[in-house]
Amino acid sequence: MTDQLWTYFFVGLTFSIYIGIALWSRVTSTNEFYVAGYDVHPTINGMATAADWMSAASFLSMAGLIAFMGYGGSVYLMGWTGGYVLLALLLAPFLREFGKFTVPDFVGDRYYSTSARVIAVICALFVSFTYIAGQMKGVGVAFSGFLGIPYEWGIIIGMVIVFFYAVLGGMKGITYTQVAQYVVLIFAYTVPAIFISLIITGQVIPQIGFVSNMAGADASMLETLNQTVTALGFLEYTSTDKSMFDMFAITGALMFGTAGLPHVIIRFFTVPTASAARISAGWALMFIALLYTTAPAVGAFARINFINTVNEATYITDDQDYSEAAADIRASGGKPVPDWYKDWEKTGLLAFEDVNGDGRMQYRGPEAPDGVNNEVTPNRDIFVLANPQIAQLPGWVIGLVVAGGLAAALSTAAGLLMVISSAISHDICRRTLFPEMNDQTELRVARLAAAAAVLAAGILGIFASQLGFVAQVVAFAFGLAAASLFPVIFLGIFWKRMNKQGAIASMLIGLISTFSYIYYFKFGGGSPEQWLFGVSPEGIGFVFMFASLAIGLIVAVITPPPPQAVQDMVEDIRVPEQLNLKRTVGRQAGPTTG
């Protein structure tokens, strides 16, 4: 079969599975819609959490950023990995012990305030819509790649698929769909990495190939890559032009933002107990590690293959027959533009401008020694999808990777839609505006909210190209979460004295300052020379997180403490279930005598 037919086969097969799961798991109660009935097995939840966590940013964009940023791109790898560990060990079990549907639910009850709940909803919506814009952009890239259509149309197709299984199945349908999506995406990521590692280094394990010698040579793969990119005028692959403090800030924003991400936190509400939340967190970390330890190798292999196939290739225009023109170029000793490039060029995600008019594609960096201007502009989000084509792997591998990219983007998009849906139907409608609303009405509102969120997400995805690459767009969401939600969750669990006034002040300061900074430097004309402390918009959430924490602490100290019942509740959620049960029984029995 052709590459296109293999792609249709794998995408069609996997989508049939997802839709079948949605029909099988159609829910009839809010309990199932929001938290899958609290009865998801820890291993299943770990796999679903991994799929929810490994979004289009992880699958499509992270390796592409590492490929072109080298060491500087490793901040995404370090930040997201460290962030998940922070969430799993520090927050998830305690939030599960609290036993609510959503993060705003926790904030509203912990801080005994409708105002705090509404502000938490606003923060969650800002974070979720920013995040989902990156996912829908990833969906558009994947669909446009195998259908050969503009990526805006790819987003529209993805909207229809997400709408179907998120609106029907709720969290129950999403959970079991994400399990299937994890299996698809991990095979799709590792199988081509193994093939390419064998071709380039002779090593079957990509993580070993990353630090091994090139096949048939004495030089290491990284040393060869360094020499190649510097000869073309690029920065050395194993170095970076980012300041150390900016790298630290981006890593911190990604780490602490992870611990405040509503769509990841909500996954730990689906298991029966806090101990099950801890176990599922461990499983998820193992499942995530399979992809994250492979990403640096995938990025390095992609950069080598891209340079080898594109640089100094003779361009073939659209009005020429590709096969005939390519044969003529080879006969004359030249190198034709690869056919994979012509395929991706149709999507608008690759561009060539023949500046010097010689008909050849010069790929150069800013310090090119030959003085030739760069003529090739690649979009970094395409390289995981394009890697099998660049390496000329079998058609079934190409089709599998496309299905994996779509699984990664759609799994996270579905989780984010649940956050948006539950924030509107549960936290705004039932808990704030219409407390007498029954379960069936709330379920209908939740589905309508999910449908509206799908439409809004698609529109945001279309405009996400103005923000940057998928991973960078997602980084903004992490910064917003780090500055607005993490401080009130952390202090709400670990400091009894934290009150509603402090929480409200903390969330407002974190959200407004971080969003304003990102908006100014992405849309308001701000230049890097104006960055605060030299910190980029991707990392500013880490800086403002400390301002948010400080404001929250100060306001809480100078205002009345929370009620004693709230302080007792905070103590209870920090105690393991067995001890907590004894404490509860003791309280019910009253003080002992004698």
C-alpha positions in Angstrom: 0.0 0.0 0.0 1.0 3.6 -0.5 2.0 5.9 2.4 -1.4 7.7 2.0 -3.4 4.4 2.2 -1.5 3.3 5.3 -2.2 6.6 6.9 -5.9 6.4 6.1 -5.9 2.8 7.5 -4.3 3.7 10.9 -6.2 6.9 11.4 -9.5 5.3 10.4 -8.9 2.3 12.6 -7.9 4.3 15.7 -10.7 6.8 15.3 -13.2 3.9 15.0 -11.9 2.6 18.3 -12.2 6.0 20.0 -15.8 6.5 18.7 -16.7 2.9 19.7 -15.5 3.6 23.2 -17.5 6.8 23.4 -20.7 4.9 22.4 -19.9 2.1 24.9 -19.2 4.5 27.8 -22.0 7.0 27.3 -22.9 8.4 30.7 -26.1 9.1 32.4 -25.0 10.9 35.6 -22.9 13.9 36.5 -20.7 11.6 38.7 -19.7 9.6 35.6 -19.5 12.6 33.4 -17.1 14.5 35.7 -15.0 11.9 37.5 -15.9 8.5 35.8 -17.8 7.4 39.0 -14.6 7.4 41.1 -13.9 3.8 40.2 -11.1 3.9 37.7 -8.3 1.3 38.4 -4.9 3.0 39.3 -3.1 1.4 36.4 -5.8 2.4 33.9 -5.8 5.9 35.4 -2.0 6.0 35.1 -2.1 5.2 31.4 -5.0 7.7 30.8 -3.1 10.3 32.8 0.0 9.8 30.7 -2.0 10.3 27.5 -3.7 13.3 29.0 -0.3 14.7 30.0 1.6 13.9 26.7 -0.2 16.4 24.5 0.7 17.6 21.0 3.4 19.7 22.7 5.1 16.5 24.0 4.5 14.3 20.9 4.8 16.8 18.0 6.5 19.9 19.2 9.0 19.1 22.0 11.3 17.0 19.8 11.0 19.6 17.1 12.1 22.4 19.5 15.0 20.2 20.8 16.0 19.5 17.2 16.3 23.2 16.3 17.1 24.7 19.7 19.5 22.0 20.9 20.4 22.3 24.5 18.1 25.3 24.9 15.1 23.1 24.0 15.8 20.8 26.9 13.9 23.2 29.3 10.7 21.7 28.0 11.9 18.2 28.8 13.2 19.0 32.2 10.3 21.3 33.2 7.5 18.9 32.2 9.2 15.8 33.7 10.0 17.6 37.0 6.5 19.1 37.1 4.8 15.8 36.9 6.8 14.4 39.8 6.0 17.6 41.8 2.3 17.1 41.1 2.2 13.4 41.8 4.1 13.6 45.1 3.1 17.0 46.5 -0.6 17.6 45.6 -2.5 14.8 43.9 -3.1 12.5 46.9 -4.3 15.4 49.1 -6.6 16.8 46.4 -8.1 13.3 46.0 -8.6 13.1 49.7 -10.6 16.3 49.5 -13.0 14.5 47.1 -14.4 17.2 44.8 -15.1 17.3 41.1 -12.9 20.2 40.0 -10.1 22.6 41.1 -12.5 25.5 41.4 -14.6 23.2 43.6 -11.6 22.7 45.9 -10.9 26.5 45.9 -14.5 27.4 46.6 -14.9 25.0 49.6 -11.4 25.4 51.0 -11.6 29.1 51.0 -15.4 29.2 51.9 -16.0 31.8 49.2 -18.2 32.1 46.1 -15.9 34.9 44.9 -12.8 32.6 45.2 -14.6 29.9 43.3 -15.5 32.2 40.4 -12.0 33.6 40.2 -10.6 30.1 40.2 -13.0 29.3 37.3 -11.7 32.3 35.4 -8.1 31.1 36.0 -9.0 27.6 34.9 -10.6 28.9 31.7 -7.7 31.1 30.8 -5.2 28.2 31.4 -7.4 25.7 29.6 -8.2 27.8 26.5 -4.5 28.8 26.1 -3.5 25.2 26.4 -6.2 23.9 24.1 -5.2 26.4 21.4 -1.8 24.6 21.2 -3.5 21.2 21.0 -5.8 22.2 18.2 -2.9 23.6 16.3 -1.3 20.2 16.7 -4.4 18.5 15.3 -4.3 20.9 12.4 -0.7 20.1 11.7 -1.3 16.3 11.8 -4.4 16.3 9.6 -3.0 18.8 7.1 0.2 16.6 6.8 -1.5 13.4 5.7 -4.5 15.0 3.8 -2.4 17.7 2.1 -4.8 20.4 3.1 -4.3 23.8 4.9 -4.0 23.2 8.6 -7.1 25.3 9.3 -9.2 22.6 7.7 -7.3 20.0 9.7 -8.5 21.8 12.9 -12.1 21.7 11.7 -11.9 17.9 11.1 -10.4 17.4 14.6 -13.1 19.5 16.2 -15.7 17.1 14.9 -13.9 14.0 16.3 -13.3 15.6 19.7 -16.9 16.8 19.9 -18.2 13.3 19.4 -16.5 11.4 22.2 -16.0 14.2 24.7 -19.7 15.3 24.7 -21.1 11.7 24.7 -18.8 9.9 27.1 -17.7 12.6 29.5 -14.8 11.7 31.8 -15.7 8.0 31.7 -15.5 7.9 27.9 -12.4 10.2 27.8 -10.6 7.9 30.3 -10.9 4.7 28.3 -10.4 6.6 25.1 -7.1 8.0 26.5 -6.0 4.5 27.4 -6.3 3.5 23.7 -4.7 6.8 22.7 -1.7 6.1 24.9 -1.1 2.7 23.3 -1.3 4.3 19.9 0.9 7.3 20.6 3.7 5.4 22.4 4.0 2.9 19.6 3.9 5.7 17.1 6.7 7.6 18.8 9.1 4.7 19.7 8.8 2.5 16.5 10.2 5.1 14.1 12.8 6.2 16.7 14.1 2.6 16.8 14.3 2.4 13.0 16.1 5.7 12.6 18.5 5.0 15.5 19.4 1.7 13.7 20.0 3.6 10.4 22.1 6.5 11.9 24.0 4.8 14.8 23.4 1.1 14.4 21.8 1.0 17.9 18.4 -0.4 18.4 17.6 1.6 21.6 17.3 5.3 20.6 18.4 6.5 24.1 21.7 4.7 23.6 21.9 5.8 19.9 21.7 9.4 21.1 25.1 9.1 22.8 26.7 6.6 20.4 28.9 6.9 17.4 27.6 7.3 13.9 27.2 4.0 12.1 30.6 3.1 10.4 32.4 6.2 11.9 34.5 7.0 14.9 32.8 10.3 15.7 29.8 10.4 18.0 26.4 11.4 16.7 26.3 14.6 18.8 29.9 15.6 17.8 28.9 15.1 14.1 25.8 17.1 14.6 27.7 19.9 16.3 30.2 20.1 13.4 27.4 20.1 10.8 25.3 22.9 12.3 28.2 25.1 13.1 29.5 24.7 9.5 26.2 26.1 8.3 26.3 29.1 10.6 24.0 27.8 13.4 24.7 27.8 17.1 26.4 24.6 18.4 23.7 22.0 19.1 24.9 21.3 22.7 24.9 25.0 23.7 22.3 27.7 23.8 21.9 31.5 23.4 19.4 31.7 26.3 20.5 33.1 29.6 20.8 30.7 32.4 18.2 32.6 34.5 15.7 32.5 31.6 16.2 28.7 31.2 15.8 28.3 34.9 12.6 30.4 34.9 11.1 28.5 31.9 11.8 25.2 33.7 10.3 26.5 36.9 7.2 27.8 35.1 6.6 24.4 33.4 7.2 22.5 36.7 5.0 24.6 39.0 2.5 25.1 36.2 2.1 21.4 35.9 1.1 21.3 39.6 -1.6 23.8 38.9 -3.0 22.3 35.7 -6.7 21.6 36.2 -7.0 18.9 33.4 -4.2 16.9 35.0 -5.3 17.3 38.6 -8.9 16.2 37.7 -7.5 12.8 36.6 -6.6 12.0 40.2 -10.3 12.6 41.2 -11.3 9.5 39.2 -9.7 6.9 41.5 -11.4 5.5 44.6 -8.9 6.6 47.3 -5.9 8.9 47.9 -3.6 5.8 48.0 -4.9 4.8 44.6 -4.0 8.3 43.4 -0.4 7.8 44.6 -0.2 4.4 42.8 -1.7 5.8 39.6 0.8 8.7 39.7 3.6 6.1 39.8 2.2 4.2 36.8 1.7 7.5 34.9 5.4 8.5 35.5 6.6 5.2 34.1 4.4 5.5 31.0 5.5 9.1 30.5 9.2 8.2 30.8 8.9 5.9 27.7 8.3 8.9 25.5 10.3 11.6 27.4 13.6 9.6 27.4 13.2 9.1 23.7 12.5 12.7 22.7 16.1 14.0 22.7 17.2 11.2 20.3 14.2 11.9 18.0 15.1 15.6 17.9 18.8 15.0 17.1 18.0 12.4 14.4 15.4 14.8 12.9 18.0 17.7 12.6 20.6 15.5 11.0 18.2 14.0 8.4 16.7 17.4 7.6 20.0 19.0 6.8 21.2 15.9 4.8 18.1 15.8 2.6 17.3 19.5 2.1 20.5 21.6 2.2 21.9 22.2 -1.4 19.0 20.3 -3.0 17.8 21.5 -6.4 14.2 22.8 -6.1 11.5 21.4 -8.4 8.6 23.8 -9.1 5.0 22.8 -9.0 4.6 23.1 -12.8 7.3 20.4 -13.3 6.6 16.7 -13.2 8.4 15.7 -10.0 9.5 12.2 -11.1 11.0 13.3 -14.4 12.7 16.4 -13.0 14.1 14.4 -10.0 15.5 11.8 -12.4 17.2 14.4 -14.6 18.8 16.1 -11.6 20.2 12.8 -10.3 21.5 12.0 -13.8 23.4 15.2 -13.8 25.0 14.5 -10.4 22.7 16.7 -8.4 20.4 16.2 -5.4 16.7 16.9 -6.1 14.4 18.4 -3.4 13.0 15.4 -1.5 9.5 14.3 -2.2 8.6 14.5 1.5 9.4 18.3 1.3 7.1 18.8 -1.6 4.3 17.0 0.3 4.7 19.2 3.4 5.1 22.3 1.4 1.4 22.1 0.3 0.4 22.6 4.0 2.1 26.0 4.2 4.3 24.7 7.0 7.5 24.7 4.9 8.7 27.5 2.7 11.6 28.1 0.2 12.6 31.5 -1.2 15.3 31.4 -3.8 17.2 34.5 -2.7 20.2 34.1 -4.9 18.3 32.6 -7.9 20.5 29.5 -8.3 17.6 27.1 -7.9 19.2 25.3 -5.0 18.0 25.3 -1.4 20.5 26.8 0.9 19.8 26.1 4.6 21.9 28.5 6.6 22.2 30.0 10.1 22.8 33.6 11.0 26.6 33.1 11.2 27.0 31.3 7.8 30.6 31.5 6.8 29.8 31.6 3.1 27.6 34.7 3.5 24.6 33.0 1.8 21.2 34.0 3.2 19.0 31.2 4.6 16.4 30.2 2.0 14.5 27.5 3.9 11.9 28.1 6.6 10.7 25.0 8.4 7.9 24.9 11.0 9.4 22.9 13.9 6.0 21.3 14.8 6.2 19.0 11.7 9.3 17.1 12.4 8.1 14.2 14.4 5.4 13.6 11.8 7.9 14.1 8.9 10.8 12.1 10.4 9.7 8.7 9.0 9.3 10.2 5.5 12.6 12.0 5.7 14.3 8.7 6.7 12.3 6.8 4.0 10.8 4.4 6.4 8.0 2.0 5.3 4.5 3.4 4.7 3.0 1.7 7.7 5.4 3.5 10.0 4.4 6.9 8.4 0.7 6.1 8.9 1.3 5.0 12.5 3.0 8.2 13.4 0.2 10.4 12.0 -2.3 8.3 14.1 -0.1 8.8 17.1 0.2 12.6 16.7 -3.6 12.9 16.4 -4.0 10.6 19.5 -1.7 12.9 21.5 -3.4 16.1 20.6 -6.9 14.8 20.9 -6.4 13.1 24.2 -5.3 16.3 25.9 -7.9 18.4 24.1 -10.6 16.1 25.5 -9.2 16.4 29.0 -9.2 20.2 28.7 -12.7 20.2 27.4 -13.8 18.4 30.5 -12.2 21.2 32.7 -14.0 23.9 30.7 -17.3 22.0 30.7 -17.2 21.2 34.4 -16.1 24.8 35.3 -19.2 26.2 33.5 -21.8 23.6 34.4 -20.8 22.6 37.9 -18.8 25.5 39.4 -20.7 28.4 37.8 -24.2 27.1 37.2 -24.9 24.6 39.9 -22.6 25.8 42.7 -23.0 29.5 42.1 -25.9 30.6 40.0 -28.5 27.8 40.2 -28.0 25.8 43.4 -31.4 24.0 42.9 -30.3 22.5 39.6 -30.8 18.7 39.4 -28.3 16.2 38.0 -30.0 15.7 34.6 -30.1 19.5 33.9 -26.5 19.8 35.0 -25.5 17.0 32.6 -27.3 18.7 29.7 -25.6 22.0 30.5 -22.2 20.2 30.8 -22.7 18.7 27.3 -23.7 22.1 25.8 -20.7 23.7 27.5 -18.4 21.0 26.0 -19.9 21.6 22.6 -19.4 25.3 22.8 -15.8 24.8 24.1 -15.0 22.6 21.1 -16.0 25.4 18.8 -14.1 28.0 20.7 -11.0 25.7 20.9 -11.0 25.3 17.1 -11.1 29.1 16.6 -8.2 29.5 19.0 -6.3 26.8 17.3 -6.6 28.6 14.0 -5.1 31.7 15.5 -2.5 29.9 17.6 0.1 30.1 14.7 0.5 33.8 15.7 1.7 32.8 19.2 4.5 30.4 18.2 5.1 26.7 18.0 2.8 24.2 19.9 5.1 23.8 22.8 5.6 27.5 23.2 1.8 28.1 23.2 1.4 25.4 25.8 4.2 27.0 27.9 2.1 30.1 28.2 -0.7 28.0 29.8 1.8 26.5 32.2 3.0 30.0 33.2 -0.6 31.1 33.8 -1.3 28.0 36.0 2.0 28.4 37.9 1.2 32.1 38.9 -2.6 31.8 39.5 -3.6 28.3 40.6 -0.5 26.6 42.1 -0.1 29.1 45.0 -3.7 28.8 46.3 -3.7 25.0 45.9 -0.3 24.6 47.6 -1.1 27.0 50.5 -4.6 25.6 50.8 -3.2 22.2 51.5 -0.2 23.0 53.6 -1.1 26.2 55.5 -4.2 26.2 57.7 -4.0 30.0 58.2 -4.5 30.7 54.5 -7.8 32.5 54.1 -10.2 33.6 51.3 -8.8 37.2 51.2 -5.3 35.9 50.6 -6.5 33.4 48.0 -8.4 36.0 46.0 -5.5 38.4 46.0 -3.1 35.7 45.1 -5.1 34.4 42.1 -5.8 37.9 40.7 -2.2 39.1 41.0 -0.9 35.9 39.4 -3.4 35.8 36.5 -3.4 39.5 35.6 0.4 40.0 35.8 1.3 36.9 33.8 -1.4 37.3 31.1 -0.5 41.0 30.7 3.2 40.2 30.3 2.5 37.5 27.7 0.0 39.7 25.8 2.4 42.6 25.7 5.4 40.7 24.4 3.4 38.6 21.9 0.9 41.1 20.6 1.7 44.5 22.1 5.0 45.2 20.4 7.3 44.5 23.3 10.9 43.5 22.5 13.2 41.0 24.2 15.4 43.9 25.4 12.4 44.9 27.7 12.0 41.5 29.3 11.8 41.7 33.1 15.1 40.3 34.5 15.7 39.0 31.0 12.9 36.4 31.4 10.9 35.4 28.3 7.1 35.2 28.2 7.4 31.4 28.4 9.1 31.7 31.8 7.5 34.7 33.4 4.9 32.7 35.2 7.7 31.4 37.5 8.7 34.9 38.5 5.1 36.1 39.1 4.3 32.9 41.0 6.5 34.2 43.8 4.8 37.5 43.7 1.5 35.7 43.9 2.6 33.6 46.9 4.0 36.6 48.7 0.8 38.7 48.2 -1.4 35.8 49.3 0.7 35.3 52.5 0.8 39.0 53.4 -3.0 39.5 52.9 -3.8 36.3 54.8 -1.7 37.4 57.8 -3.3 40.8 58.1 -6.9 39.6 57.7 -9.0 37.2 59.9 -8.1 33.5 59.9 -10.4 31.0 58.3 -13.1 29.3 60.4 -12.0 26.5 62.7 -14.0 23.9 60.6 -12.0 24.8 57.5 -8.7 24.5 59.5 -9.8 21.0 60.8 -10.7 20.0 57.2 -7.1 21.0 56.0 -5.7 18.8 58.8 -7.9 15.9 57.7 -6.9 15.9 54.1 -3.2 15.7 55.0 -3.7 12.5 57.1 -3.7 9.0 55.5 -7.1 7.4 55.2 -6.6 4.9 58.1 -5.5 7.5 60.6 -8.1 9.9 59.4 -10.8 7.3 59.9 -9.7 6.8 63.5 -9.6 10.6 64.0 -13.1 11.0 62.6 -14.4 8.2 64.9 -12.8 9.8 67.9 -14.4 13.1 67.1 -17.8 11.5 66.8 -17.4 9.7 70.1 -16.3 12.8 72.0 -13.6 13.2 74.6 -12.7 10.2 76.6 -12.6 10.2 80.4 -10.9 8.2 83.1 
